[in-house]
Amino acid sequence: MTQQQLADQVGVTRQTVNAIEGGKYSPSLEVAFRIAHVFGKPLEEVFQFVAASGRRGRTREAAGS
């Protein structure tokens, strides 16, 4: 799935998806749930919270997990 396809399904821009993947932007809870729903996964399987680094919202895929 491309960033544009995900963005279209979730209702955000491709740039927003790119920023979320890169850990530069933390999505709202609503957007995070929409993304998880697109992939058919629970929220905690798609996103992780890393308070120490300040990089909230990184996807597990982008983080290398």
N, CA, C, O and CB atoms as a CASP TS submission, in Angstrom:
PFRMAT TS
TARGET T0000
AUTHOR 0000-0000-0000
METHOD Language model
MODEL 1
PARENT N/A
ATOM      1  N   MET     1       0.851  -1.170   0.000  1.00  0.00           N
ATOM      2  CA  MET     1       0.000   0.000   0.000  1.00  0.00           C
ATOM      3  C   MET     1       0.900   1.237   0.000  1.00  0.00           C
ATOM      4  O   MET     1       1.877   1.309   0.746  1.00  0.00           O
ATOM      5  CB  MET     1      -0.970  -0.004   1.228  1.00  0.00           C
ATOM      6  N   THR     2       0.562   2.188  -0.830  1.00  0.00           N
ATOM      7  CA  THR     2       1.360   3.413  -0.882  1.00  0.00           C
ATOM      8  C   THR     2       0.903   4.384   0.204  1.00  0.00           C
ATOM      9  O   THR     2      -0.176   4.236   0.777  1.00  0.00           O
ATOM     10  CB  THR     2       1.255   4.076  -2.276  1.00  0.00           C
ATOM     11  N   GLN     3       1.736   5.366   0.472  1.00  0.00           N
ATOM     12  CA  GLN     3       1.349   6.405   1.426  1.00  0.00           C
ATOM     13  C   GLN     3       0.090   7.116   0.951  1.00  0.00           C
ATOM     14  O   GLN     3      -0.776   7.448   1.759  1.00  0.00           O
ATOM     15  CB  GLN     3       2.493   7.417   1.625  1.00  0.00           C
ATOM     16  N   GLN     4      -0.019   7.352  -0.348  1.00  0.00           N
ATOM     17  CA  GLN     4      -1.194   8.041  -0.884  1.00  0.00           C
ATOM     18  C   GLN     4      -2.457   7.210  -0.699  1.00  0.00           C
ATOM     19  O   GLN     4      -3.509   7.744  -0.347  1.00  0.00           O
ATOM     20  CB  GLN     4      -0.994   8.360  -2.364  1.00  0.00           C
ATOM     21  N   GLN     5      -2.355   5.909  -0.935  1.00  0.00           N
ATOM     22  CA  GLN     5      -3.515   5.032  -0.746  1.00  0.00           C
ATOM     23  C   GLN     5      -3.959   5.024   0.714  1.00  0.00           C
ATOM     24  O   GLN     5      -5.154   5.100   1.001  1.00  0.00           O
ATOM     25  CB  GLN     5      -3.189   3.600  -1.207  1.00  0.00           C
ATOM     26  N   LEU     6      -3.005   4.933   1.632  1.00  0.00           N
ATOM     27  CA  LEU     6      -3.338   4.970   3.054  1.00  0.00           C
ATOM     28  C   LEU     6      -3.957   6.308   3.417  1.00  0.00           C
ATOM     29  O   LEU     6      -4.968   6.359   4.117  1.00  0.00           O
ATOM     30  CB  LEU     6      -2.092   4.709   3.913  1.00  0.00           C
ATOM     31  N   ALA     7      -3.360   7.380   2.950  1.00  0.00           N
ATOM     32  CA  ALA     7      -3.880   8.721   3.233  1.00  0.00           C
ATOM     33  C   ALA     7      -5.320   8.857   2.752  1.00  0.00           C
ATOM     34  O   ALA     7      -6.166   9.393   3.468  1.00  0.00           O
ATOM     35  CB  ALA     7      -2.999   9.792   2.569  1.00  0.00           C
ATOM     36  N   ASP     8      -5.599   8.377   1.554  1.00  0.00           N
ATOM     37  CA  ASP     8      -6.952   8.458   1.004  1.00  0.00           C
ATOM     38  C   ASP     8      -7.949   7.681   1.859  1.00  0.00           C
ATOM     39  O   ASP     8      -9.062   8.152   2.092  1.00  0.00           O
ATOM     40  CB  ASP     8      -6.973   7.931  -0.429  1.00  0.00           C
ATOM     41  N   GLN     9      -7.562   6.505   2.324  1.00  0.00           N
ATOM     42  CA  GLN     9      -8.461   5.679   3.137  1.00  0.00           C
ATOM     43  C   GLN     9      -8.688   6.260   4.525  1.00  0.00           C
ATOM     44  O   GLN     9      -9.760   6.098   5.108  1.00  0.00           O
ATOM     45  CB  GLN     9      -7.906   4.275   3.261  1.00  0.00           C
ATOM     46  N   VAL    10      -7.673   6.936   5.051  1.00  0.00           N
ATOM     47  CA  VAL    10      -7.754   7.470   6.407  1.00  0.00           C
ATOM     48  C   VAL    10      -8.346   8.883   6.428  1.00  0.00           C
ATOM     49  O   VAL    10      -8.929   9.306   7.426  1.00  0.00           O
ATOM     50  CB  VAL    10      -6.370   7.477   7.050  1.00  0.00           C
ATOM     51  N   GLY    11      -8.189   9.606   5.314  1.00  0.00           N
ATOM     52  CA  GLY    11      -8.719  10.965   5.251  1.00  0.00           C
ATOM     53  C   GLY    11      -7.719  12.024   5.656  1.00  0.00           C
ATOM     54  O   GLY    11      -8.091  13.066   6.195  1.00  0.00           O
ATOM     55  N   VAL    12      -6.438  11.757   5.396  1.00  0.00           N
ATOM     56  CA  VAL    12      -5.374  12.729   5.669  1.00  0.00           C
ATOM     57  C   VAL    12      -4.541  12.889   4.400  1.00  0.00           C
ATOM     58  O   VAL    12      -4.805  12.225   3.397  1.00  0.00           O
ATOM     59  CB  VAL    12      -4.474  12.275   6.884  1.00  0.00           C
ATOM     60  N   THR    13      -3.553  13.753   4.437  1.00  0.00           N
ATOM     61  CA  THR    13      -2.691  13.938   3.271  1.00  0.00           C
ATOM     62  C   THR    13      -1.553  12.916   3.274  1.00  0.00           C
ATOM     63  O   THR    13      -1.232  12.328   4.306  1.00  0.00           O
ATOM     64  CB  THR    13      -2.123  15.369   3.244  1.00  0.00           C
ATOM     65  N   ARG    14      -0.958  12.721   2.111  1.00  0.00           N
ATOM     66  CA  ARG    14       0.204  11.841   2.009  1.00  0.00           C
ATOM     67  C   ARG    14       1.333  12.369   2.875  1.00  0.00           C
ATOM     68  O   ARG    14       2.083  11.591   3.465  1.00  0.00           O
ATOM     69  CB  ARG    14       0.666  11.709   0.547  1.00  0.00           C
ATOM     70  N   GLN    15       1.458  13.694   2.955  1.00  0.00           N
ATOM     71  CA  GLN    15       2.507  14.296   3.771  1.00  0.00           C
ATOM     72  C   GLN    15       2.303  13.966   5.252  1.00  0.00           C
ATOM     73  O   GLN    15       3.274  13.780   5.986  1.00  0.00           O
ATOM     74  CB  GLN    15       2.536  15.819   3.565  1.00  0.00           C
ATOM     75  N   THR    16       1.055  13.894   5.687  1.00  0.00           N
ATOM     76  CA  THR    16       0.772  13.521   7.075  1.00  0.00           C
ATOM     77  C   THR    16       1.197  12.085   7.335  1.00  0.00           C
ATOM     78  O   THR    16       1.814  11.797   8.360  1.00  0.00           O
ATOM     79  CB  THR    16      -0.724  13.699   7.394  1.00  0.00           C
ATOM     80  N   VAL    17       0.875  11.189   6.425  1.00  0.00           N
ATOM     81  CA  VAL    17       1.284   9.784   6.569  1.00  0.00           C
ATOM     82  C   VAL    17       2.805   9.697   6.626  1.00  0.00           C
ATOM     83  O   VAL    17       3.356   8.968   7.451  1.00  0.00           O
ATOM     84  CB  VAL    17       0.734   8.919   5.397  1.00  0.00           C
ATOM     85  N   ASN    18       3.478  10.429   5.760  1.00  0.00           N
ATOM     86  CA  ASN    18       4.941  10.436   5.741  1.00  0.00           C
ATOM     87  C   ASN    18       5.495  10.924   7.073  1.00  0.00           C
ATOM     88  O   ASN    18       6.445  10.340   7.595  1.00  0.00           O
ATOM     89  CB  ASN    18       5.460  11.317   4.597  1.00  0.00           C
ATOM     90  N   ALA    19       4.919  11.983   7.630  1.00  0.00           N
ATOM     91  CA  ALA    19       5.387  12.531   8.906  1.00  0.00           C
ATOM     92  C   ALA    19       5.140  11.556  10.054  1.00  0.00           C
ATOM     93  O   ALA    19       5.971  11.437  10.955  1.00  0.00           O
ATOM     94  CB  ALA    19       4.695  13.868   9.197  1.00  0.00           C
ATOM     95  N   ILE    20       4.006  10.858  10.030  1.00  0.00           N
ATOM     96  CA  ILE    20       3.715   9.863  11.065  1.00  0.00           C
ATOM     97  C   ILE    20       4.720   8.722  10.983  1.00  0.00           C
ATOM     98  O   ILE    20       5.270   8.300  12.001  1.00  0.00           O
ATOM     99  CB  ILE    20       2.270   9.321  10.922  1.00  0.00           C
ATOM    100  N   GLU    21       4.960   8.225   9.778  1.00  0.00           N
ATOM    101  CA  GLU    21       5.921   7.130   9.602  1.00  0.00           C
ATOM    102  C   GLU    21       7.316   7.531  10.052  1.00  0.00           C
ATOM    103  O   GLU    21       8.052   6.716  10.609  1.00  0.00           O
ATOM    104  CB  GLU    21       5.960   6.687   8.144  1.00  0.00           C
ATOM    105  N   GLY    22       7.675   8.768   9.817  1.00  0.00           N
ATOM    106  CA  GLY    22       9.007   9.246  10.177  1.00  0.00           C
ATOM    107  C   GLY    22       9.142   9.668  11.625  1.00  0.00           C
ATOM    108  O   GLY    22      10.223  10.075  12.050  1.00  0.00           O
ATOM    109  N   GLY    23       8.051   9.579  12.401  1.00  0.00           N
ATOM    110  CA  GLY    23       8.104   9.956  13.808  1.00  0.00           C
ATOM    111  C   GLY    23       8.156  11.449  14.033  1.00  0.00           C
ATOM    112  O   GLY    23       8.519  11.902  15.119  1.00  0.00           O
ATOM    113  N   LYS    24       7.795  12.224  13.015  1.00  0.00           N
ATOM    114  CA  LYS    24       7.829  13.684  13.133  1.00  0.00           C
ATOM    115  C   LYS    24       6.482  14.256  13.545  1.00  0.00           C
ATOM    116  O   LYS    24       6.377  15.446  13.843  1.00  0.00           O
ATOM    117  CB  LYS    24       8.264  14.304  11.820  1.00  0.00           C
ATOM    118  N   TYR    25       5.460  13.423  13.565  1.00  0.00           N
ATOM    119  CA  TYR    25       4.105  13.878  13.866  1.00  0.00           C
ATOM    120  C   TYR    25       3.377  12.773  14.600  1.00  0.00           C
ATOM    121  O   TYR    25       3.442  11.608  14.210  1.00  0.00           O
ATOM    122  CB  TYR    25       3.342  14.282  12.574  1.00  0.00           C
ATOM    123  N   SER    26       2.682  13.142  15.664  1.00  0.00           N
ATOM    124  CA  SER    26       1.861  12.188  16.404  1.00  0.00           C
ATOM    125  C   SER    26       0.412  12.359  15.961  1.00  0.00           C
ATOM    126  O   SER    26      -0.154  13.443  16.102  1.00  0.00           O
ATOM    127  CB  SER    26       2.006  12.391  17.953  1.00  0.00           C
ATOM    128  N   PRO    27      -0.183  11.318  15.435  1.00  0.00           N
ATOM    129  CA  PRO    27      -1.561  11.450  14.963  1.00  0.00           C
ATOM    130  C   PRO    27      -2.535  11.571  16.125  1.00  0.00           C
ATOM    131  O   PRO    27      -2.245  11.155  17.247  1.00  0.00           O
ATOM    132  CB  PRO    27      -1.940  10.259  14.090  1.00  0.00           C
ATOM    133  N   SER    28      -3.689  12.147  15.836  1.00  0.00           N
ATOM    134  CA  SER    28      -4.754  12.154  16.833  1.00  0.00           C
ATOM    135  C   SER    28      -5.164  10.705  17.087  1.00  0.00           C
ATOM    136  O   SER    28      -4.868   9.817  16.288  1.00  0.00           O
ATOM    137  CB  SER    28      -5.979  13.021  16.361  1.00  0.00           C
ATOM    138  N   LEU    29      -5.832  10.484  18.182  1.00  0.00           N
ATOM    139  CA  LEU    29      -6.291   9.132  18.501  1.00  0.00           C
ATOM    140  C   LEU    29      -7.231   8.623  17.408  1.00  0.00           C
ATOM    141  O   LEU    29      -7.178   7.450  17.036  1.00  0.00           O
ATOM    142  CB  LEU    29      -7.001   9.106  19.877  1.00  0.00           C
ATOM    143  N   GLU    30      -8.083   9.499  16.900  1.00  0.00           N
ATOM    144  CA  GLU    30      -9.006   9.110  15.831  1.00  0.00           C
ATOM    145  C   GLU    30      -8.252   8.650  14.582  1.00  0.00           C
ATOM    146  O   GLU    30      -8.582   7.613  14.006  1.00  0.00           O
ATOM    147  CB  GLU    30      -9.934  10.278  15.481  1.00  0.00           C
ATOM    148  N   VAL    31      -7.252   9.409  14.167  1.00  0.00           N
ATOM    149  CA  VAL    31      -6.467   9.041  12.981  1.00  0.00           C
ATOM    150  C   VAL    31      -5.690   7.751  13.241  1.00  0.00           C
ATOM    151  O   VAL    31      -5.598   6.896  12.361  1.00  0.00           O
ATOM    152  CB  VAL    31      -5.495  10.184  12.590  1.00  0.00           C
ATOM    153  N   ALA    32      -5.135   7.607  14.432  1.00  0.00           N
ATOM    154  CA  ALA    32      -4.401   6.387  14.770  1.00  0.00           C
ATOM    155  C   ALA    32      -5.315   5.168  14.675  1.00  0.00           C
ATOM    156  O   ALA    32      -4.913   4.134  14.141  1.00  0.00           O
ATOM    157  CB  ALA    32      -3.798   6.493  16.186  1.00  0.00           C
ATOM    158  N   PHE    33      -6.536   5.281  15.185  1.00  0.00           N
ATOM    159  CA  PHE    33      -7.484   4.170  15.092  1.00  0.00           C
ATOM    160  C   PHE    33      -7.866   3.882  13.646  1.00  0.00           C
ATOM    161  O   PHE    33      -8.020   2.723  13.261  1.00  0.00           O
ATOM    162  CB  PHE    33      -8.736   4.471  15.908  1.00  0.00           C
ATOM    163  N   ARG    34      -8.021   4.935  12.845  1.00  0.00           N
ATOM    164  CA  ARG    34      -8.353   4.731  11.427  1.00  0.00           C
ATOM    165  C   ARG    34      -7.237   3.974  10.711  1.00  0.00           C
ATOM    166  O   ARG    34      -7.500   3.072   9.915  1.00  0.00           O
ATOM    167  CB  ARG    34      -8.605   6.086  10.730  1.00  0.00           C
ATOM    168  N   ILE    35      -5.998   4.346  10.997  1.00  0.00           N
ATOM    169  CA  ILE    35      -4.853   3.672  10.373  1.00  0.00           C
ATOM    170  C   ILE    35      -4.823   2.203  10.787  1.00  0.00           C
ATOM    171  O   ILE    35      -4.651   1.320   9.947  1.00  0.00           O
ATOM    172  CB  ILE    35      -3.522   4.371  10.763  1.00  0.00           C
ATOM    173  N   ALA    36      -4.991   1.948  12.075  1.00  0.00           N
ATOM    174  CA  ALA    36      -5.000   0.566  12.561  1.00  0.00           C
ATOM    175  C   ALA    36      -6.123  -0.225  11.898  1.00  0.00           C
ATOM    176  O   ALA    36      -5.937  -1.385  11.530  1.00  0.00           O
ATOM    177  CB  ALA    36      -5.156   0.530  14.096  1.00  0.00           C
ATOM    178  N   HIS    37      -7.277   0.397  11.746  1.00  0.00           N
ATOM    179  CA  HIS    37      -8.423  -0.275  11.119  1.00  0.00           C
ATOM    180  C   HIS    37      -8.121  -0.651   9.670  1.00  0.00           C
ATOM    181  O   HIS    37      -8.474  -1.743   9.226  1.00  0.00           O
ATOM    182  CB  HIS    37      -9.666   0.624  11.177  1.00  0.00           C
ATOM    183  N   VAL    38      -7.474   0.243   8.936  1.00  0.00           N
ATOM    184  CA  VAL    38      -7.121  -0.040   7.539  1.00  0.00           C
ATOM    185  C   VAL    38      -6.278  -1.308   7.452  1.00  0.00           C
ATOM    186  O   VAL    38      -6.452  -2.110   6.534  1.00  0.00           O
ATOM    187  CB  VAL    38      -6.358   1.153   6.915  1.00  0.00           C
ATOM    188  N   PHE    39      -5.369  -1.489   8.400  1.00  0.00           N
ATOM    189  CA  PHE    39      -4.490  -2.656   8.394  1.00  0.00           C
ATOM    190  C   PHE    39      -5.096  -3.867   9.108  1.00  0.00           C
ATOM    191  O   PHE    39      -4.503  -4.946   9.118  1.00  0.00           O
ATOM    192  CB  PHE    39      -3.173  -2.301   9.039  1.00  0.00           C
ATOM    193  N   GLY    40      -6.279  -3.686   9.705  1.00  0.00           N
ATOM    194  CA  GLY    40      -6.928  -4.794  10.396  1.00  0.00           C
ATOM    195  C   GLY    40      -6.178  -5.242  11.630  1.00  0.00           C
ATOM    196  O   GLY    40      -6.186  -6.423  11.976  1.00  0.00           O
ATOM    197  N   LYS    41      -5.526  -4.294  12.298  1.00  0.00           N
ATOM    198  CA  LYS    41      -4.712  -4.606  13.476  1.00  0.00           C
ATOM    199  C   LYS    41      -5.168  -3.770  14.667  1.00  0.00           C
ATOM    200  O   LYS    41      -5.719  -2.684  14.485  1.00  0.00           O
ATOM    201  CB  LYS    41      -3.212  -4.356  13.186  1.00  0.00           C
ATOM    202  N   PRO    42      -4.944  -4.267  15.887  1.00  0.00           N
ATOM    203  CA  PRO    42      -5.202  -3.444  17.065  1.00  0.00           C
ATOM    204  C   PRO    42      -4.242  -2.253  17.086  1.00  0.00           C
ATOM    205  O   PRO    42      -3.131  -2.332  16.562  1.00  0.00           O
ATOM    206  CB  PRO    42      -5.061  -4.282  18.363  1.00  0.00           C
ATOM    207  N   LEU    43      -4.668  -1.182  17.680  1.00  0.00           N
ATOM    208  CA  LEU    43      -3.878   0.045  17.745  1.00  0.00           C
ATOM    209  C   LEU    43      -2.462  -0.207  18.259  1.00  0.00           C
ATOM    210  O   LEU    43      -1.498   0.322  17.707  1.00  0.00           O
ATOM    211  CB  LEU    43      -4.570   1.060  18.632  1.00  0.00           C
ATOM    212  N   GLU    44      -2.336  -1.012  19.312  1.00  0.00           N
ATOM    213  CA  GLU    44      -1.023  -1.242  19.921  1.00  0.00           C
ATOM    214  C   GLU    44      -0.094  -2.074  19.041  1.00  0.00           C
ATOM    215  O   GLU    44       1.109  -2.126  19.300  1.00  0.00           O
ATOM    216  CB  GLU    44      -1.193  -1.926  21.255  1.00  0.00           C
ATOM    217  N   GLU    45      -0.625  -2.721  18.012  1.00  0.00           N
ATOM    218  CA  GLU    45       0.239  -3.437  17.070  1.00  0.00           C
ATOM    219  C   GLU    45       0.769  -2.527  15.969  1.00  0.00           C
ATOM    220  O   GLU    45       1.757  -2.850  15.309  1.00  0.00           O
ATOM    221  CB  GLU    45      -0.515  -4.599  16.451  1.00  0.00           C
ATOM    222  N   VAL    46       0.114  -1.397  15.776  1.00  0.00           N
ATOM    223  CA  VAL    46       0.522  -0.470  14.722  1.00  0.00           C
ATOM    224  C   VAL    46       1.375   0.660  15.285  1.00  0.00           C
ATOM    225  O   VAL    46       2.329   1.100  14.643  1.00  0.00           O
ATOM    226  CB  VAL    46      -0.704   0.103  14.010  1.00  0.00           C
ATOM    227  N   PHE    47       1.034   1.130  16.481  1.00  0.00           N
ATOM    228  CA  PHE    47       1.741   2.256  17.084  1.00  0.00           C
ATOM    229  C   PHE    47       2.356   1.860  18.412  1.00  0.00           C
ATOM    230  O   PHE    47       1.873   0.962  19.102  1.00  0.00           O
ATOM    231  CB  PHE    47       0.799   3.441  17.276  1.00  0.00           C
ATOM    232  N   GLN    48       3.429   2.549  18.752  1.00  0.00           N
ATOM    233  CA  GLN    48       4.041   2.382  20.063  1.00  0.00           C
ATOM    234  C   GLN    48       4.260   3.762  20.659  1.00  0.00           C
ATOM    235  O   GLN    48       4.387   4.749  19.933  1.00  0.00           O
ATOM    236  CB  GLN    48       5.383   1.586  19.973  1.00  0.00           C
ATOM    237  N   PHE    49       4.302   3.825  21.968  1.00  0.00           N
ATOM    238  CA  PHE    49       4.541   5.087  22.658  1.00  0.00           C
ATOM    239  C   PHE    49       5.935   5.038  23.262  1.00  0.00           C
ATOM    240  O   PHE    49       6.242   4.156  24.063  1.00  0.00           O
ATOM    241  CB  PHE    49       3.459   5.354  23.755  1.00  0.00           C
ATOM    242  N   VAL    50       6.770   5.983  22.877  1.00  0.00           N
ATOM    243  CA  VAL    50       8.140   6.051  23.380  1.00  0.00           C
ATOM    244  C   VAL    50       8.329   7.429  23.996  1.00  0.00           C
ATOM    245  O   VAL    50       8.684   8.381  23.301  1.00  0.00           O
ATOM    246  CB  VAL    50       9.195   5.781  22.242  1.00  0.00           C
ATOM    247  N   ALA    51       8.093   7.536  25.302  1.00  0.00           N
ATOM    248  CA  ALA    51       8.129   8.827  25.972  1.00  0.00           C
ATOM    249  C   ALA    51       9.536   9.399  26.081  1.00  0.00           C
ATOM    250  O   ALA    51       9.713  10.611  25.959  1.00  0.00           O
ATOM    251  CB  ALA    51       7.529   8.705  27.341  1.00  0.00           C
ATOM    252  N   ALA    52      10.528   8.567  26.305  1.00  0.00           N
ATOM    253  CA  ALA    52      11.888   9.054  26.550  1.00  0.00           C
ATOM    254  C   ALA    52      12.461   9.817  25.363  1.00  0.00           C
ATOM    255  O   ALA    52      13.129  10.833  25.552  1.00  0.00           O
ATOM    256  CB  ALA    52      12.796   7.896  26.889  1.00  0.00           C
ATOM    257  N   SER    53      12.215   9.351  24.156  1.00  0.00           N
ATOM    258  CA  SER    53      12.784  10.009  22.983  1.00  0.00           C
ATOM    259  C   SER    53      11.906  11.136  22.476  1.00  0.00           C
ATOM    260  O   SER    53      12.336  11.935  21.644  1.00  0.00           O
ATOM    261  CB  SER    53      13.005   9.004  21.880  1.00  0.00           C
ATOM    262  N   GLY    54      10.674  11.206  22.973  1.00  0.00           N
ATOM    263  CA  GLY    54       9.766  12.233  22.507  1.00  0.00           C
ATOM    264  C   GLY    54       9.194  11.946  21.136  1.00  0.00           C
ATOM    265  O   GLY    54       8.560  12.815  20.538  1.00  0.00           O
ATOM    266  N   ARG    55       9.408  10.737  20.624  1.00  0.00           N
ATOM    267  CA  ARG    55       8.917  10.394  19.287  1.00  0.00           C
ATOM    268  C   ARG    55       7.676   9.526  19.413  1.00  0.00           C
ATOM    269  O   ARG    55       7.716   8.319  19.174  1.00  0.00           O
ATOM    270  CB  ARG    55      10.010   9.665  18.459  1.00  0.00           C
ATOM    271  N   ARG    56       6.589  10.152  19.788  1.00  0.00           N
ATOM    272  CA  ARG    56       5.332   9.425  19.902  1.00  0.00           C
ATOM    273  C   ARG    56       4.731   9.270  18.513  1.00  0.00           C
ATOM    274  O   ARG    56       4.919  10.123  17.646  1.00  0.00           O
ATOM    275  CB  ARG    56       4.343  10.153  20.859  1.00  0.00           C
ATOM    276  N   GLY    57       4.022   8.198  18.313  1.00  0.00           N
ATOM    277  CA  GLY    57       3.295   8.015  17.083  1.00  0.00           C
ATOM    278  C   GLY    57       4.035   7.258  16.000  1.00  0.00           C
ATOM    279  O   GLY    57       3.478   7.030  14.926  1.00  0.00           O
ATOM    280  N   ARG    58       5.271   6.861  16.246  1.00  0.00           N
ATOM    281  CA  ARG    58       6.000   6.101  15.226  1.00  0.00           C
ATOM    282  C   ARG    58       5.318   4.766  15.015  1.00  0.00           C
ATOM    283  O   ARG    58       4.911   4.105  15.971  1.00  0.00           O
ATOM    284  CB  ARG    58       7.483   5.897  15.630  1.00  0.00           C
ATOM    285  N   THR    59       5.198   4.379  13.777  1.00  0.00           N
ATOM    286  CA  THR    59       4.643   3.057  13.517  1.00  0.00           C
ATOM    287  C   THR    59       5.706   2.024  13.840  1.00  0.00           C
ATOM    288  O   THR    59       6.901   2.311  13.757  1.00  0.00           O
ATOM    289  CB  THR    59       4.159   2.920  12.042  1.00  0.00           C
ATOM    290  N   ARG    60       5.289   0.853  14.200  1.00  0.00           N
ATOM    291  CA  ARG    60       6.252  -0.210  14.491  1.00  0.00           C
ATOM    292  C   ARG    60       7.076  -0.512  13.254  1.00  0.00           C
ATOM    293  O   ARG    60       8.269  -0.795  13.361  1.00  0.00           O
ATOM    294  CB  ARG    60       5.535  -1.483  14.984  1.00  0.00           C
ATOM    295  N   GLU    61       6.459  -0.457  12.082  1.00  0.00           N
ATOM    296  CA  GLU    61       7.191  -0.721  10.842  1.00  0.00           C
ATOM    297  C   GLU    61       8.285   0.321  10.642  1.00  0.00           C
ATOM    298  O   GLU    61       9.415  -0.024  10.293  1.00  0.00           O
ATOM    299  CB  GLU    61       6.231  -0.728   9.633  1.00  0.00           C
ATOM    300  N   ALA    62       7.960   1.584  10.858  1.00  0.00           N
ATOM    301  CA  ALA    62       8.951   2.646  10.687  1.00  0.00           C
ATOM    302  C   ALA    62      10.049   2.546  11.735  1.00  0.00           C
ATOM    303  O   ALA    62      11.194   2.927  11.493  1.00  0.00           O
ATOM    304  CB  ALA    62       8.282   4.020  10.760  1.00  0.00           C
ATOM    305  N   ALA    63       9.684   2.026  12.908  1.00  0.00           N
ATOM    306  CA  ALA    63      10.661   1.901  13.982  1.00  0.00           C
ATOM    307  C   ALA    63      11.525   0.653  13.824  1.00  0.00           C
ATOM    308  O   ALA    63      12.508   0.477  14.544  1.00  0.00           O
ATOM    309  CB  ALA    63       9.956   1.873  15.326  1.00  0.00           C
ATOM    310  N   GLY    64      11.158  -0.203  12.889  1.00  0.00           N
ATOM    311  CA  GLY    64      11.953  -1.401  12.645  1.00  0.00           C
ATOM    312  C   GLY    64      11.578  -2.584  13.499  1.00  0.00           C
ATOM    313  O   GLY    64      12.353  -3.535  13.600  1.00  0.00           O
ATOM    314  N   SER    65      10.401  -2.557  14.126  1.00  0.00           N
ATOM    315  CA  SER    65       9.959  -3.682  14.956  1.00  0.00           C
ATOM    316  C   SER    65       9.140  -4.642  14.157  1.00  0.00           C
ATOM    317  O   SER    65       8.680  -5.653  14.688  1.00  0.00           O
ATOM    318  CB  SER    65       9.162  -3.200  16.150  1.00  0.00           C
TER
END
